[in-house]
């Protein structure tokens, strides 16, 4: 495994991290015992960053992660997120008021069966609450020892800067993959300048870059991709673009094959080779998937291969960095 600095936190984080979104539901059916096995295998292979959120099943993902980590929790970096409210167990809006910060961290600590969280992120910007109120509350729970470092997920560039006026942002988290390069354009340069650690999610384009889909692929009723995906994923699974995207993926797979790599290796390496990226998150349902991802480390993409990849997207007229920000990133 490769390790790199997590911004200016002093933490060393694995280039590949374990994303726990699938464990909270919304990605179709999962087998709990297989997921626990995948986490154990990730630990054995040197993956030390696990990202979850209260919003992933109202703590379900956090609890399953805690069960899998057991007494190995002390050996890893646990990241969780808050700020998405609930009503009757369904996600409802955003809430980052001071009272929510304090209530949510206590819920997450209980679900995670831990005394502290290494990194605590605001999941989505709550624009109805002053950002200074949220950042002050985050500093309060740092001073209480409940959280080591804090950060933001899915905030617009100007919003990050506003938050930084009250309290330093230690970590940022955004979607980034070969199909979605907005953050490399709008966020990563600032993160590098400020020494902020960057986590990427959706590194395999929510499964699209796994190479497992065909033009006929359909999704289960409880899978968020069934209706085309959300704005934050650029709606990659909409019927009018899905077949085109799969065709492009097949050409990318041919490039990977020629390099003696699997498509996920190519896709992941492209993401975490960006100098701003500390860790690229990938979900896994079974140990074999974790093992497969390890082929992404230990080699470097050449400029010629990067150009060839870009030519595939140009051929299919896929816009990887549309100019709109808020309308495109929100769900």
Secondary structure as GFF3:
##gff-version 3
##sequence-region A 1 331
A	DSSP	beta_strand	3	5	.	.	.	ID=ss1
A	DSSP	beta_strand	12	14	.	.	.	ID=ss2
A	DSSP	beta_strand	16	19	.	.	.	ID=ss3
A	DSSP	three_ten_helix	21	24	.	.	.	ID=ss4
A	DSSP	alpha_helix	32	44	.	.	.	ID=ss5
A	DSSP	beta_strand	49	51	.	.	.	ID=ss6
A	DSSP	alpha_helix	60	69	.	.	.	ID=ss7
A	DSSP	three_ten_helix	70	75	.	.	.	ID=ss8
A	DSSP	beta_strand	77	82	.	.	.	ID=ss9
A	DSSP	beta_strand	84	87	.	.	.	ID=ss10
A	DSSP	beta_strand	90	94	.	.	.	ID=ss11
A	DSSP	alpha_helix	98	112	.	.	.	ID=ss12
A	DSSP	beta_strand	117	122	.	.	.	ID=ss13
A	DSSP	alpha_helix	131	143	.	.	.	ID=ss14
A	DSSP	beta_strand	147	153	.	.	.	ID=ss15
A	DSSP	alpha_helix	157	164	.	.	.	ID=ss16
A	DSSP	beta_strand	171	175	.	.	.	ID=ss17
A	DSSP	alpha_helix	182	186	.	.	.	ID=ss18
A	DSSP	alpha_helix	188	194	.	.	.	ID=ss19
A	DSSP	beta_strand	197	201	.	.	.	ID=ss20
A	DSSP	three_ten_helix	205	210	.	.	.	ID=ss21
A	DSSP	three_ten_helix	224	227	.	.	.	ID=ss22
A	DSSP	three_ten_helix	231	233	.	.	.	ID=ss23
A	DSSP	alpha_helix	239	258	.	.	.	ID=ss24
A	DSSP	alpha_helix	263	272	.	.	.	ID=ss25
A	DSSP	beta_strand	279	282	.	.	.	ID=ss26
A	DSSP	alpha_helix	287	293	.	.	.	ID=ss27
A	DSSP	three_ten_helix	294	296	.	.	.	ID=ss28
A	DSSP	alpha_helix	303	315	.	.	.	ID=ss29
A	DSSP	alpha_helix	326	329	.	.	.	ID=ss30
###
